[in-house]
Amino acid sequence: MPEPAESASRWMQELKNRTARAIVATLVENLMYPWCQRMLARLRLPPTVHSDSRYRVWQRRFVPFNVYSEKKRREKLDYMHANPLKRRLVNSPDEWPWSSFRFYYLNDSSVLAMDQLP
């Protein structure tokens, strides 16, 4: 039985909080790399935002979405694999090391090991 939407929202809030802190800390620790500097600059909030945070990693809202077909799964994977290209972080999706693109399309699990979905 699916979890109530309220439970999913709380779970996502905690996941976003933890991962955002880890992402920002990693970027700050690696400022010697130009792409980390660029990414941190993109995440910085303007001074007009009244928040305890200096950066925003995730969108504020969460809307649960069920992936209900193979076509929809492929659409969502393609969307995720295209994100680093849209942000001009890489020239090709296989250049982004944290993407599942290499696993799904190049059969390469050297950087990111995953379970193949049926």
N, CA, C and O atoms as a MOPAC input file, in Angstrom:
PM7 MOZYME 1SCF
protein

 N      0.85100 1    -1.17700 1     0.00000 1
 C      0.00000 1     0.00000 1     0.00000 1
 C      0.89900 1     1.24400 1     0.00000 1
 O      1.85600 1     1.31000 1     0.77200 1
 N      0.60500 1     2.21700 1    -0.84700 1
 C      1.42100 1     3.44300 1    -0.90000 1
 C      1.34200 1     4.23700 1     0.39900 1
 O      0.33200 1     4.21300 1     1.10300 1
 N      2.43200 1     4.94000 1     0.70000 1
 C      2.47600 1     5.81000 1     1.87700 1
 C      1.57200 1     7.01900 1     1.64400 1
 O      1.40000 1     7.44700 1     0.50300 1
 N      0.99100 1     7.57600 1     2.71000 1
 C      0.22500 1     8.81900 1     2.54600 1
 C      1.13300 1     9.94200 1     2.05200 1
 O      2.33000 1     9.95400 1     2.34200 1
 N      0.56900 1    10.86900 1     1.31600 1
 C      1.34300 1    11.98400 1     0.75500 1
 C      2.05900 1    12.76700 1     1.84700 1
 O      3.17000 1    13.24900 1     1.62900 1
 N      1.44500 1    12.90200 1     3.01500 1
 C      2.05900 1    13.63700 1     4.11900 1
 C      3.36400 1    12.97200 1     4.55000 1
 O      4.35100 1    13.65700 1     4.82000 1
 N      3.37200 1    11.65200 1     4.61400 1
 C      4.56500 1    10.90900 1     5.00000 1
 C      5.66300 1    11.06500 1     3.94100 1
 O      6.83400 1    11.22600 1     4.28400 1
 N      5.29700 1    11.02100 1     2.68900 1
 C      6.27000 1    11.18600 1     1.60200 1
 C      6.88500 1    12.58400 1     1.64300 1
 O      8.08000 1    12.74000 1     1.39000 1
 N      6.09800 1    13.57900 1     1.95300 1
 C      6.60300 1    14.94900 1     2.02600 1
 C      7.61400 1    15.11300 1     3.15500 1
 O      8.64600 1    15.75900 1     2.97900 1
 N      7.31800 1    14.52800 1     4.31100 1
 C      8.26400 1    14.60900 1     5.43400 1
 C      9.56300 1    13.88200 1     5.08600 1
 O     10.65200 1    14.37200 1     5.38500 1
 N      9.44800 1    12.72700 1     4.46200 1
 C     10.62100 1    11.95200 1     4.06700 1
 C     11.47700 1    12.74500 1     3.08000 1
 O     12.70000 1    12.79900 1     3.21500 1
 N     10.83100 1    13.35900 1     2.09000 1
 C     11.56100 1    14.14500 1     1.09800 1
 C     12.20600 1    15.37700 1     1.73700 1
 O     13.31700 1    15.74900 1     1.35900 1
 N     11.53900 1    16.00800 1     2.68400 1
 C     12.10800 1    17.17200 1     3.35400 1
 C     13.40200 1    16.78900 1     4.07100 1
 O     14.40100 1    17.50300 1     3.98200 1
 N     13.38000 1    15.67600 1     4.77300 1
 C     14.58400 1    15.22700 1     5.49000 1
 C     15.69300 1    14.84800 1     4.50700 1
 O     16.85900 1    15.17300 1     4.72700 1
 N     15.33000 1    14.17000 1     3.43900 1
 C     16.31500 1    13.79200 1     2.41700 1
 C     16.94700 1    15.04200 1     1.79400 1
 O     18.16400 1    15.10400 1     1.62100 1
 N     16.12200 1    16.02700 1     1.46200 1
 C     16.63000 1    17.26900 1     0.86700 1
 C     17.53500 1    18.01300 1     1.84200 1
 O     18.58500 1    18.51600 1     1.44200 1
 N     17.14900 1    18.09200 1     3.11000 1
 C     17.97600 1    18.78200 1     4.10200 1
 C     19.35200 1    18.13500 1     4.22000 1
 O     20.37500 1    18.81800 1     4.16100 1
 N     19.36900 1    16.83300 1     4.38400 1
 C     20.64900 1    16.12900 1     4.56700 1
 C     21.53200 1    16.21800 1     3.32200 1
 O     22.72600 1    16.50200 1     3.41800 1
 N     20.94000 1    15.97400 1     2.16700 1
 C     21.75800 1    15.98200 1     0.95000 1
 C     22.21300 1    17.39800 1     0.60500 1
 O     23.32600 1    17.57500 1     0.11100 1
 N     21.39000 1    18.39800 1     0.85000 1
 C     21.78900 1    19.78300 1     0.56000 1
 C     22.98800 1    20.17800 1     1.40800 1
 O     23.93400 1    20.78300 1     0.90300 1
 N     22.95700 1    19.83900 1     2.69300 1
 C     24.10300 1    20.14600 1     3.55300 1
 C     25.36700 1    19.45500 1     3.05600 1
 O     26.43700 1    20.06200 1     3.02400 1
 N     25.24700 1    18.19900 1     2.67300 1
 C     26.40900 1    17.44300 1     2.19500 1
 C     26.92700 1    17.99300 1     0.86400 1
 O     28.13700 1    18.07800 1     0.65700 1
 N     26.01900 1    18.36300 1    -0.03000 1
 C     26.42000 1    18.90500 1    -1.33800 1
 C     27.15600 1    20.22500 1    -1.16700 1
 O     28.22400 1    20.42300 1    -1.74600 1
 N     26.58600 1    21.13200 1    -0.37200 1
 C     27.22400 1    22.44000 1    -0.16900 1
 C     28.57300 1    22.26600 1     0.52300 1
 O     29.54500 1    22.92200 1     0.14700 1
 N     28.64800 1    21.40100 1     1.52000 1
 C     29.92500 1    21.17800 1     2.21700 1
 C     30.98000 1    20.63700 1     1.25700 1
 O     32.13500 1    21.05900 1     1.30500 1
 N     30.59800 1    19.72200 1     0.40000 1
 C     31.53800 1    19.15300 1    -0.57100 1
 C     32.00500 1    20.20700 1    -1.56100 1
 O     33.18800 1    20.25600 1    -1.89900 1
 N     31.09900 1    21.04500 1    -2.02600 1
 C     31.48500 1    22.11300 1    -2.95000 1
 C     32.44300 1    23.10000 1    -2.28200 1
 O     33.42200 1    23.52600 1    -2.89400 1
 N     32.16500 1    23.46000 1    -1.04400 1
 C     33.02300 1    24.39600 1    -0.31200 1
 C     34.41000 1    23.78900 1    -0.10100 1
 O     35.41800 1    24.48600 1    -0.22200 1
 N     34.46100 1    22.51000 1     0.20900 1
 C     35.74900 1    21.83300 1     0.42500 1
 C     36.57200 1    21.72000 1    -0.85600 1
 O     37.78800 1    21.54300 1    -0.80000 1
 N     35.91500 1    21.82100 1    -2.00400 1
 C     36.59600 1    21.61400 1    -3.28500 1
 C     36.58900 1    22.85800 1    -4.16200 1
 O     36.48400 1    22.75800 1    -5.38500 1
 N     36.70100 1    24.02000 1    -3.54900 1
 C     36.68500 1    25.27200 1    -4.30200 1
 C     37.88100 1    25.43100 1    -5.23500 1
 O     37.90300 1    26.34400 1    -6.06000 1
 N     38.87600 1    24.55200 1    -5.11300 1
 C     40.01700 1    24.62900 1    -6.02800 1
 C     39.62800 1    24.20100 1    -7.44700 1
 O     40.35600 1    24.47000 1    -8.40300 1
 N     38.47900 1    23.53400 1    -7.57600 1
 C     37.98500 1    23.12500 1    -8.89100 1
 C     37.00900 1    24.17700 1    -9.40800 1
 O     36.04800 1    24.51100 1    -8.71500 1
 N     37.23500 1    24.70400 1   -10.61100 1
 C     36.37200 1    25.76500 1   -11.13900 1
 C     34.89400 1    25.37300 1   -11.20700 1
 O     34.02800 1    26.21200 1   -10.96100 1
 N     34.59400 1    24.12600 1   -11.53500 1
 C     33.17700 1    23.75600 1   -11.65200 1
 C     32.50200 1    23.78600 1   -10.28000 1
 O     31.30000 1    24.04200 1   -10.20600 1
 N     33.23600 1    23.53300 1    -9.19100 1
 C     32.66000 1    23.64000 1    -7.85100 1
 C     32.35700 1    25.10100 1    -7.52400 1
 O     31.33000 1    25.40700 1    -6.91700 1
 N     33.24200 1    25.98900 1    -7.92200 1
 C     33.01100 1    27.41900 1    -7.72100 1
 C     31.76500 1    27.86600 1    -8.48200 1
 O     30.92300 1    28.58800 1    -7.94800 1
 N     31.66000 1    27.42400 1    -9.74500 1
 C     30.49300 1    27.80300 1   -10.55900 1
 C     29.19500 1    27.25900 1    -9.97100 1
 O     28.18300 1    27.95800 1    -9.91300 1
 N     29.23800 1    26.00500 1    -9.53700 1
 C     28.03500 1    25.38600 1    -8.97900 1
 C     27.60800 1    26.09600 1    -7.69600 1
 O     26.42000 1    26.35500 1    -7.50100 1
 N     28.55200 1    26.41000 1    -6.82800 1
 C     28.23200 1    27.09400 1    -5.58200 1
 C     27.64700 1    28.48000 1    -5.86000 1
 O     26.71300 1    28.91300 1    -5.18500 1
 N     28.19800 1    29.16500 1    -6.85100 1
 C     27.67300 1    30.48000 1    -7.22900 1
 C     26.23200 1    30.36800 1    -7.72400 1
 O     25.41400 1    31.24500 1    -7.44500 1
 N     25.91700 1    29.31200 1    -8.44600 1
 C     24.54900 1    29.11700 1    -8.94300 1
 C     23.56900 1    28.79700 1    -7.82300 1
 O     22.38100 1    29.10700 1    -7.92000 1
 N     24.06500 1    28.18100 1    -6.77000 1
 C     23.19500 1    27.79800 1    -5.65600 1
 C     22.99500 1    28.92000 1    -4.64300 1
 O     22.09900 1    28.84500 1    -3.80200 1
 N     23.82700 1    29.96400 1    -4.71700 1
 C     23.75900 1    31.05500 1    -3.73800 1
 C     22.43400 1    31.80500 1    -3.86300 1
 O     21.98800 1    32.14300 1    -4.95900 1
 N     21.82600 1    32.05100 1    -2.71800 1
 C     20.57900 1    32.81000 1    -2.67700 1
 C     20.88300 1    34.29800 1    -2.69400 1
 O     21.89100 1    34.72200 1    -2.13000 1
 N     20.03900 1    35.09800 1    -3.32400 1
 C     20.25200 1    36.55400 1    -3.29000 1
 C     20.02700 1    37.07300 1    -1.87200 1
 O     19.29800 1    36.46200 1    -1.09000 1
 N     20.65000 1    38.19500 1    -1.54700 1
 C     20.52100 1    38.73100 1    -0.18200 1
 C     19.09300 1    39.12100 1     0.18200 1
 O     18.78700 1    39.28800 1     1.36200 1
 N     18.22500 1    39.26600 1    -0.79000 1
 C     16.83900 1    39.65300 1    -0.50800 1
 C     16.00000 1    38.49200 1     0.01000 1
 O     14.89200 1    38.71000 1     0.50000 1
 N     16.50200 1    37.27000 1    -0.08800 1
 C     15.75400 1    36.10200 1     0.39700 1
 C     15.90600 1    36.02900 1     1.90900 1
 O     17.01800 1    35.97900 1     2.43600 1
 N     14.77700 1    36.02400 1     2.59100 1
 C     14.78500 1    35.95800 1     4.05100 1
 C     14.78500 1    34.49100 1     4.45800 1
 O     13.73700 1    33.85100 1     4.55200 1
 N     15.97600 1    33.98000 1     4.69200 1
 C     16.12400 1    32.56600 1     5.01400 1
 C     17.36000 1    32.38200 1     5.87900 1
 O     18.26500 1    33.21700 1     5.88000 1
 N     17.38400 1    31.28700 1     6.60900 1
 C     18.56700 1    30.95800 1     7.40500 1
 C     19.67000 1    30.39200 1     6.52400 1
 O     20.81300 1    30.25800 1     6.96100 1
 N     19.33300 1    30.06400 1     5.29500 1
 C     20.28600 1    29.43500 1     4.38600 1
 C     20.93400 1    30.45200 1     3.46000 1
 O     20.33900 1    31.47700 1     3.12700 1
 N     22.15500 1    30.15400 1     3.05100 1
 C     22.84000 1    30.98500 1     2.06300 1
 C     22.71400 1    30.38100 1     0.66600 1
 O     22.94400 1    31.05800 1    -0.33600 1
 N     22.34200 1    29.08400 1     0.61100 1
 C     22.26400 1    28.37100 1    -0.66900 1
 C     20.94200 1    27.62000 1    -0.76700 1
 O     20.34600 1    27.25200 1     0.24500 1
 N     20.49800 1    27.40100 1    -1.99100 1
 C     19.33200 1    26.54800 1    -2.22100 1
 C     19.72900 1    25.50100 1    -3.25100 1
 O     20.04900 1    25.82000 1    -4.39600 1
 N     19.70200 1    24.25300 1    -2.82300 1
 C     20.06500 1    23.14100 1    -3.68900 1
 C     18.83000 1    22.57700 1    -4.38000 1
 O     18.86000 1    22.28200 1    -5.57500 1
 N     17.74800 1    22.42900 1    -3.62600 1
 C     16.53300 1    21.79600 1    -4.13800 1
 C     15.41700 1    22.81400 1    -4.31700 1
 O     15.41100 1    23.86900 1    -3.68300 1
 N     14.47800 1    22.48100 1    -5.18800 1
 C     13.27400 1    23.29900 1    -5.29600 1
 C     12.51200 1    23.20300 1    -3.98900 1
 O     12.61100 1    22.20600 1    -3.27400 1
 N     11.75700 1    24.23600 1    -3.68000 1
 C     11.05200 1    24.27100 1    -2.39200 1
 C      9.95900 1    23.22200 1    -2.28900 1
 O      9.80700 1    22.59200 1    -1.24300 1
 N      9.21400 1    23.02900 1    -3.33100 1
 C      8.06300 1    22.13200 1    -3.23900 1
 C      8.41300 1    20.72600 1    -3.69600 1
 O      9.35700 1    20.50900 1    -4.45600 1
 N      7.62700 1    19.78700 1    -3.21200 1
 C      7.75400 1    18.39500 1    -3.61900 1
 C      6.37300 1    17.90100 1    -4.02200 1
 O      5.41900 1    18.01200 1    -3.25200 1
 N      6.26800 1    17.36100 1    -5.22100 1
 C      5.01100 1    16.79300 1    -5.68500 1
 C      5.27700 1    15.33700 1    -6.03600 1
 O      6.01300 1    15.05800 1    -6.98300 1
 N      4.68800 1    14.39500 1    -5.28500 1
 C      4.92000 1    12.99200 1    -5.58900 1
 C      4.40000 1    12.65000 1    -6.98300 1
 O      3.33300 1    13.10700 1    -7.39500 1
 N      5.16200 1    11.85400 1    -7.68600 1
 C      4.78200 1    11.47400 1    -9.04400 1
 C      5.08700 1    10.00500 1    -9.23300 1
 O      6.23900 1     9.59100 1    -9.10600 1
 N      4.08200 1     9.21500 1    -9.53300 1
 C      4.28000 1     7.79200 1    -9.76600 1
 C      4.72200 1     7.55600 1   -11.20800 1
 O      4.13300 1     8.08700 1   -12.14900 1
 N      5.75900 1     6.75600 1   -11.35800 1
 C      6.20700 1     6.34400 1   -12.68700 1
 C      5.45000 1     5.06100 1   -12.98600 1
 O      5.73100 1     4.01600 1   -12.39900 1
 N      4.50100 1     5.13800 1   -13.88800 1
 C      3.52900 1     4.06800 1   -14.06400 1
 C      3.70900 1     3.25600 1   -15.34500 1
 O      2.94000 1     2.32500 1   -15.58700 1
 N      4.69600 1     3.58100 1   -16.16200 1
 C      4.89500 1     2.81800 1   -17.40100 1
 C      6.36000 1     2.87000 1   -17.81400 1
 O      7.11800 1     3.71700 1   -17.34200 1
 N      6.74400 1     1.97400 1   -18.68400 1
 C      8.10600 1     1.96500 1   -19.20400 1
 C      8.40000 1     3.25500 1   -19.97300 1
 O      9.50300 1     3.79500 1   -19.88700 1
 N      7.42500 1     3.74000 1   -20.71300 1
 C      7.60100 1     4.98600 1   -21.46200 1
 C      7.88600 1     6.15600 1   -20.51100 1
 O      8.76700 1     6.97400 1   -20.77200 1
 N      7.13500 1     6.22600 1   -19.41200 1
 C      7.32000 1     7.30600 1   -18.44000 1
 C      8.66900 1     7.15700 1   -17.72800 1
 O      9.32900 1     8.15800 1   -17.45200 1
 N      9.08600 1     5.92200 1   -17.42900 1
 C     10.38800 1     5.68800 1   -16.79900 1
 C     11.50900 1     6.17500 1   -17.70500 1
 O     12.44300 1     6.82800 1   -17.24100 1
 N     11.42200 1     5.86300 1   -18.98800 1
 C     12.43000 1     6.28600 1   -19.95700 1
 C     12.44100 1     7.81500 1   -20.06700 1
 O     13.50700 1     8.42600 1   -20.14200 1
 N     11.27300 1     8.41900 1   -20.07600 1
 C     11.16900 1     9.88400 1   -20.14700 1
 C     11.86800 1    10.53000 1   -18.95800 1
 O     12.61000 1    11.49700 1   -19.13300 1
 N     11.64600 1    10.01700 1   -17.75800 1
 C     12.25300 1    10.58800 1   -16.55200 1
 C     13.76700 1    10.36100 1   -16.54000 1
 O     14.51500 1    11.25100 1   -16.13700 1
 N     14.22800 1     9.18800 1   -16.97300 1
 C     15.66600 1     8.92900 1   -17.06000 1
 C     16.33100 1     9.88000 1   -18.04800 1
 O     17.38000 1    10.45300 1   -17.75300 1
 N     15.72600 1    10.04800 1   -19.21500 1
 C     16.28800 1    10.95400 1   -20.22400 1
 C     16.34800 1    12.38500 1   -19.70400 1
 O     17.31400 1    13.10600 1   -19.95700 1
 N     15.31800 1    12.78900 1   -18.97900 1
 C     15.29000 1    14.12600 1   -18.38900 1
 C     16.44700 1    14.30500 1   -17.39400 1
 O     17.15300 1    15.31300 1   -17.43000 1
 N     16.63100 1    13.32000 1   -16.50900 1
 C     17.71300 1    13.40600 1   -15.52100 1
 C     19.08200 1    13.39800 1   -16.18600 1
 O     19.98400 1    14.12700 1   -15.77100 1
 N     19.23800 1    12.57200 1   -17.21800 1
 C     20.53300 1    12.49200 1   -17.89400 1
 C     20.84800 1    13.77000 1   -18.65700 1
 O     22.02000 1    14.08100 1   -18.87400 1
 N     19.84200 1    14.50700 1   -19.06400 1
 C     20.04800 1    15.74700 1   -19.82500 1
 C     20.34800 1    16.95000 1   -18.92300 1
 O     20.85900 1    17.96200 1   -19.40400 1
 N     20.04100 1    16.85700 1   -17.62800 1
 C     20.22200 1    18.01200 1   -16.73400 1
 C     21.63300 1    18.58900 1   -16.72500 1
 O     21.76400 1    19.80800 1   -16.83800 1
 N     22.70300 1    17.79400 1   -16.59600 1
 C     24.05300 1    18.39200 1   -16.61300 1
 C     24.37800 1    19.09100 1   -17.93500 1
 O     25.14600 1    20.05300 1   -17.95400 1
 N     23.79900 1    18.61300 1   -19.03400 1
 C     24.00400 1    19.27100 1   -20.32600 1
 C     23.28000 1    20.61000 1   -20.36500 1
 O     23.83100 1    21.60400 1   -20.83800 1
 N     22.04900 1    20.63600 1   -19.87100 1
 C     21.28200 1    21.88000 1   -19.86500 1
 C     21.96400 1    22.95600 1   -19.03900 1
 O     21.88300 1    24.14100 1   -19.36400 1
 N     22.63700 1    22.54500 1   -17.96700 1
 C     23.34700 1    23.48300 1   -17.09100 1
 C     24.76200 1    23.78400 1   -17.59100 1
 O     25.51100 1    24.53300 1   -16.96300 1
 N     25.10700 1    23.19200 1   -18.72000 1
 C     26.42800 1    23.37500 1   -19.34500 1
 C     27.58200 1    22.95800 1   -18.43100 1
 O     28.65500 1    23.56100 1   -18.44300 1
 N     27.33200 1    21.91400 1   -17.63900 1
 C     28.38200 1    21.37200 1   -16.77900 1
 C     29.24900 1    20.38100 1   -17.53400 1
 O     30.41100 1    20.17000 1   -17.18600 1
 N     28.68100 1    19.77100 1   -18.57100 1
 C     29.39800 1    18.81000 1   -19.41000 1
 C     28.93500 1    18.96900 1   -20.85300 1
 O     27.92400 1    19.61600 1   -21.12800 1
 N     29.69000 1    18.36900 1   -21.76700 1
 C     29.31400 1    18.40100 1   -23.18200 1
 C     28.53600 1    17.17200 1   -23.60800 1
 O     27.89400 1    17.17200 1   -24.65800 1
 N     28.59000 1    16.12700 1   -22.80100 1
 C     27.92700 1    14.87300 1   -23.11200 1
 C     27.47700 1    14.23100 1   -21.80200 1
 O     28.17900 1    14.35800 1   -20.79900 1
 N     26.33400 1    13.54800 1   -21.77300 1
 C     25.85000 1    12.99000 1   -20.50400 1
 C     26.79600 1    11.95600 1   -19.89500 1
 O     26.77400 1    11.74700 1   -18.68200 1
 N     27.61900 1    11.31000 1   -20.70500 1
 C     28.54400 1    10.31700 1   -20.15000 1
 C     29.70600 1    10.96200 1   -19.39600 1
 O     30.44800 1    10.26400 1   -18.70600 1
 N     29.87800 1    12.27900 1   -19.51500 1
 C     30.94100 1    12.98400 1   -18.80000 1
 C     30.56200 1    13.30300 1   -17.34600 1
 O     31.43700 1    13.62800 1   -16.54300 1
 N     29.28000 1    13.21500 1   -17.00200 1
 C     28.84600 1    13.53600 1   -15.64200 1
 C     28.98900 1    12.26600 1   -14.79200 1
 O     28.22100 1    11.32000 1   -14.97000 1
 N     29.96300 1    12.23400 1   -13.87000 1
 C     30.27000 1    10.97800 1   -13.18200 1
 C     29.17700 1    10.46100 1   -12.26200 1
 O     29.14000 1     9.26100 1   -11.98700 1
 N     28.27800 1    11.32100 1   -11.77200 1
 C     27.26100 1    10.87800 1   -10.81700 1
 C     25.95100 1    10.51300 1   -11.50100 1
 O     24.94000 1    10.30400 1   -10.83200 1
 N     25.96100 1    10.43700 1   -12.79500 1
 C     24.75500 1    10.10600 1   -13.53800 1
 C     24.64300 1     8.60300 1   -13.75200 1
 O     25.64900 1     7.89300 1   -13.77600 1
 N     23.43500 1     8.13400 1   -13.90400 1
 C     23.22000 1     6.72600 1   -14.24300 1
 C     23.33400 1     6.49300 1   -15.75000 1
 O     23.17300 1     5.36400 1   -16.21500 1
 N     23.60600 1     7.54100 1   -16.50500 1
 C     23.71100 1     7.41200 1   -17.96600 1
 C     24.71600 1     6.33000 1   -18.35100 1
 O     24.41600 1     5.47600 1   -19.18600 1
 N     25.90300 1     6.36000 1   -17.75200 1
 C     26.95700 1     5.39000 1   -18.10500 1
 C     26.49300 1     3.96300 1   -17.81200 1
 O     26.81100 1     3.04100 1   -18.56300 1
 N     25.74800 1     3.78200 1   -16.73300 1
 C     25.24500 1     2.46300 1   -16.36500 1
 C     24.21400 1     1.97200 1   -17.38400 1
 O     24.29800 1     0.84400 1   -17.87000 1
 N     23.25100 1     2.82300 1   -17.69800 1
 C     22.15900 1     2.40700 1   -18.57800 1
 C     22.54500 1     2.31200 1   -20.05400 1
 O     22.09000 1     1.40900 1   -20.75700 1
 N     23.37700 1     3.23300 1   -20.52300 1
 C     23.64500 1     3.29900 1   -21.95900 1
 C     25.00700 1     2.76100 1   -22.37500 1
 O     25.19800 1     2.39200 1   -23.53300 1
 N     25.96300 1     2.71200 1   -21.43600 1
 C     27.30600 1     2.22900 1   -21.78400 1
 C     27.66900 1     0.96100 1   -21.01800 1
 O     28.77700 1     0.44000 1   -21.15200 1
 N     26.72300 1     0.46700 1   -20.21000 1
 C     26.93700 1    -0.74500 1   -19.41900 1
 C     28.18600 1    -0.62000 1   -18.54500 1
 O     28.93300 1    -1.58300 1   -18.37600 1
 N     28.40100 1     0.56000 1   -18.00000 1
 C     29.58700 1     0.86000 1   -17.19300 1
 C     29.15800 1     1.14400 1   -15.76300 1
 O     28.46300 1     2.12600 1   -15.50500 1
 N     29.56800 1     0.29200 1   -14.83500 1
 C     29.24400 1     0.50700 1   -13.42300 1
 C     30.50700 1     0.77900 1   -12.61500 1
 O     30.53500 1     0.52800 1   -11.41000 1
 N     31.54800 1     1.28600 1   -13.26100 1
 C     32.81200 1     1.53900 1   -12.57200 1
 C     32.72100 1     2.70700 1   -11.59400 1
 O     33.42600 1     2.71500 1   -10.58500 1
 N     31.87500 1     3.68400 1   -11.87000 1
 C     31.73000 1     4.83500 1   -10.98200 1
 C     30.48200 1     4.71400 1   -10.13000 1
 O     30.51200 1     5.02600 1    -8.93900 1
 N     29.38600 1     4.26600 1   -10.72300 1
 C     28.10000 1     4.18600 1   -10.03700 1
 C     27.50100 1     2.79900 1   -10.26100 1
 O     27.01200 1     2.49500 1   -11.34900 1
 N     27.54400 1     1.97200 1    -9.24000 1
 C     26.97100 1     0.62600 1    -9.33500 1
 C     25.47600 1     0.71000 1    -8.99200 1
 O     25.08300 1     1.35000 1    -8.01700 1
 N     24.67600 1     0.06400 1    -9.80000 1
 C     23.21900 1     0.11300 1    -9.61200 1
 C     22.62600 1    -1.25000 1    -9.89500 1
 O     23.28300 1    -2.13100 1   -10.45100 1
 N     21.36600 1    -1.41100 1    -9.50400 1
 C     20.59600 1    -2.58800 1    -9.89000 1
 C     19.86700 1    -2.25200 1   -11.17400 1
 O     19.23100 1    -1.20200 1   -11.27000 1
 N     19.94900 1    -3.11500 1   -12.14800 1
 C     19.23800 1    -2.90900 1   -13.41800 1
 C     17.74600 1    -3.08100 1   -13.17800 1
 O     17.31700 1    -4.08100 1   -12.60300 1
 N     16.96000 1    -2.11400 1   -13.61500 1
 C     15.50400 1    -2.23900 1   -13.50000 1
 C     15.00000 1    -3.19100 1   -14.59000 1
 O     15.52400 1    -3.19800 1   -15.70400 1
 N     13.99500 1    -3.98200 1   -14.26900 1
 C     13.47000 1    -4.93200 1   -15.28800 1
 C     12.80300 1    -4.22000 1   -16.44500 1
 O     12.31700 1    -4.86900 1   -17.37200 1

